[in-house]
Structures are given as C-alpha cells and as structure tokens.
Amino acid sequence: MLNANRTLFPVLVILISLFTYAQDASGQARKARSEGFDPNEPPETKYQITPYLTFGSQIEFEYKLERNLDLDGEKNEDLSTIEPAINFAFSFDPTSYLQAFVNIKFGGEFEIEDGHTKKDRAILEVEEAYLFFKDLLDDRFSFQIGRQQFDDERQWLYDAELDGARAFILHWGIVAQLSVSRGGLVNRDLLRKDTGDKTNNYIAYLTYFFNEDTNLATYLLARDDTTGENDSPIFLGVHSDGEVAGNLDYWLELAYVIGKEGEDNISGFGFDLGTTYVFDTALEPSLTLGYAFGTREFRQTGLEGNEGDFNGVVDFLYYGEFLEPELSNISIFTIGPGIKPTEETSIDLVYHYYIQTEASDELGDSSIDADTNGINKSLGSEIDLILGYEQLEEKLAIALSFGYFIPGSAFASDAENGFLTKLVMAYEF
C-alpha cells in the first residue's frame, strides 16, 4: 500500500524542514524534566564544561526473573535478565534557538535461561543524537532532526528512539507534530553492526489543550516495511486524558487500523478507557478501573511501550507485568487500588482479567511461550504488586514489581501459574 512512498522518504525530510511552522513542544518536555525526575528520560545536563557545553550522567539497573514462561510445570522455562548501564548526555547550546544533543549508553545485557547463559554482551549505544532548532517564528516553529525519542502520554502508540525529522506546529491553539522516521537508519550499537527495523514511519499528531490538565489529540500513523514482507498498517486514532473533576482523572485511546500484514489484509479497531479516583484522606488511597479491547485484526503499532502510572510515583506495564500482551484479539479488565504512604513512595495492587475476542490458537505478541487451544476464550488473570520510590532532590527512582499469572481455560488443562519479579533503579548524578 505504501510502496510508492518509499522514494518520498528523503524528500519529506527536506520538505518538512522548509515549509512547517512549529511549537517548541520538545523544549517544553526538556524544561519539565528539571521540575521532576523521569528515569526513562536521558539525564539532565546540569554540569557546565564550556560556556555552551553541559554534561549529565545517570546509572541504570534492571533485573527481571520470569518463571514458567511456557506455563508447563514439568519443564522449567525460567528466564533471568540483568541490564546494568550508565548514560552520558552532552548538550551544546550556542544560542537560545539551537541545541545539539547526544545521549550515549554503555552497559551490558545478560540473559540466563534454565541455568544456562543465553546472552552475555557489552553494549555502547547512541540513544539520542539530534539537532534541535527551537522557538523560531514567534515560538510557532521548531524542528528536530536526528535520533530522537518518540513517546506519547501512555506509550500506547510509541516509545522508541527513531532516526528522522520532526516539526512542531502551533496554530489556533493546536500543537501539531509532523514527522518522518525510521528505527536504526544509522547504526545504534557502536560495538556491532545492526540492521535496524527498516520500517518507515509517517506520523501526524495534533493536540488541543482545553486547559493545563486536559487535552484531546487525533493522529495518523503509517508504517511501511521496506524489507519486502509487505507490512503496511495505517492507524487512525484519538487520544484524550485529563481531569473530569478535581480528584477524578481519565484516559481514552481509540484507534482503527487498516492495511497489509504480509499477504493478508487487516482491518480492526481497539480502544482503552479508564479512570482513577484519588480519595482526599491520609495515605492518598486511589482506585483505578480500566477496560481495553482489540478486535481479532487490530494491531498496535509495534513501537508501543504500554507503560504508565495510575496515581503512583513509578511507571509499570499497565496490561500486565508478566503476560505483557499486545492489545490484539483481547479484552482486558483492570482494577487497581493504590496508596501513597509518603509523597515519595507508592504501592499499587493491580488485577487484570483477560478474554480473547475470538477463540484462536494464536495468542499474539506477549511474553509467554504457551499456545492457546482455539476453543475457549478465557486467558486467565494476573495480579501485580508495584512498589515505588522516587526522590526528586537526589534524582533517584526505584521500582519493585511482582507479577503472578493464573492461566484460564484457553490454555492446556494442566497449565500452571507463572511468576515475575522485576527491579528497576535509576540514579542521576
């Protein structure tokens, strides 16, 4: 469907840079980081090296243990992953209108499966490297080119570092982002050659802010796989989140996808609707209710992260820490009580119940290796416990997660439960 557009990729990069007017939305995100600590962002460049060059660093550590990924008690399929890393960021700001930014990660990736080392390697990755032309034409135009972070509010569409060009537009109170990108257009890991995903992304994302807390966005996202596999989905959607009342927040994701997946035509829709109510009492208790649905032919973009928070201080996988499903041919019911013992800590207990939209012997993208039987729809349930700590002044964040999955009748009758433990830490210094 999009094959004819492949030759337009470099042309669009040039046209966007010449003919768009933009809001410095990315600059606002950088300023927001100084007001709080987000361990998923690159470190703040707060140390001055030269008059225009600043530097920042951050230590990251993630440990994850997944037990019984095949849901078969007779065979041990356990996977442990350890990912230590240190990030170095440099920002060159010769004028208020130009920024050159680089974020480099040095670390390791270790995987142990059933007691045997599966992966053991060092990495030296260029996470971000871009030029940012900002606050131009009465603050209506900004333009970013290079490897940059693409993420939406709930990472429902994308959470990825992509190579490309992006313009930000402010007109009539609407902030528009127009971009052309590809993952791995330039080699990411400096220690080894990688092929990238060779998929072009064309994105138009328009947002209107009713006030500081509530917004409505609409978007078009087209992906074009250039490898010949003929994957070319087009996503049309709506996003909204904000406050219904002082203590009641909501979110809405609604998308329709059409296009090709290999030799098959796909056409489907999905949505995710939820709300969090925070009680105005000691411990700040909260209750979150959510329902997400995807038809059999609905797909997420392949760039999604599906990560966010309810009322806690740390993010987690809101469709399930263990199962980690893509929203495709599935319904997900979620209920999540939580408390905040202090301003720096939070405890969330989250329950999910999963049902296939149509009975199928294919589960779709998830973390487990077990097959469904294609007869029953009930996939089972999961209980997650997330403990969070975030110290803004010391730039320290810690998240400890436990996930317990109970398989339903869609799996084999002797399927056994699965378990996950995950520890994520980040410290900016």
Secondary structure as GFF3:
##gff-version 3
##sequence-region A 1 429
A	DSSP	three_ten_helix	3	8	.	.	.	ID=ss1
A	DSSP	alpha_helix	9	19	.	.	.	ID=ss2
A	DSSP	alpha_helix	25	35	.	.	.	ID=ss3
A	DSSP	beta_strand	47	48	.	.	.	ID=ss4
A	DSSP	beta_strand	53	67	.	.	.	ID=ss5
A	DSSP	beta_strand	79	95	.	.	.	ID=ss6
A	DSSP	beta_strand	98	113	.	.	.	ID=ss7
A	DSSP	beta_strand	116	136	.	.	.	ID=ss8
A	DSSP	beta_strand	141	151	.	.	.	ID=ss9
A	DSSP	beta_strand	159	171	.	.	.	ID=ss10
A	DSSP	beta_strand	174	182	.	.	.	ID=ss11
A	DSSP	beta_strand	199	209	.	.	.	ID=ss12
A	DSSP	beta_strand	215	225	.	.	.	ID=ss13
A	DSSP	beta_strand	232	245	.	.	.	ID=ss14
A	DSSP	beta_strand	248	261	.	.	.	ID=ss15
A	DSSP	beta_strand	264	278	.	.	.	ID=ss16
A	DSSP	beta_strand	286	294	.	.	.	ID=ss17
A	DSSP	beta_strand	307	308	.	.	.	ID=ss18
A	DSSP	beta_strand	316	317	.	.	.	ID=ss19
A	DSSP	beta_strand	330	342	.	.	.	ID=ss20
A	DSSP	beta_strand	345	355	.	.	.	ID=ss21
A	DSSP	beta_strand	378	391	.	.	.	ID=ss22
A	DSSP	beta_strand	396	407	.	.	.	ID=ss23
A	DSSP	beta_strand	418	428	.	.	.	ID=ss24
###
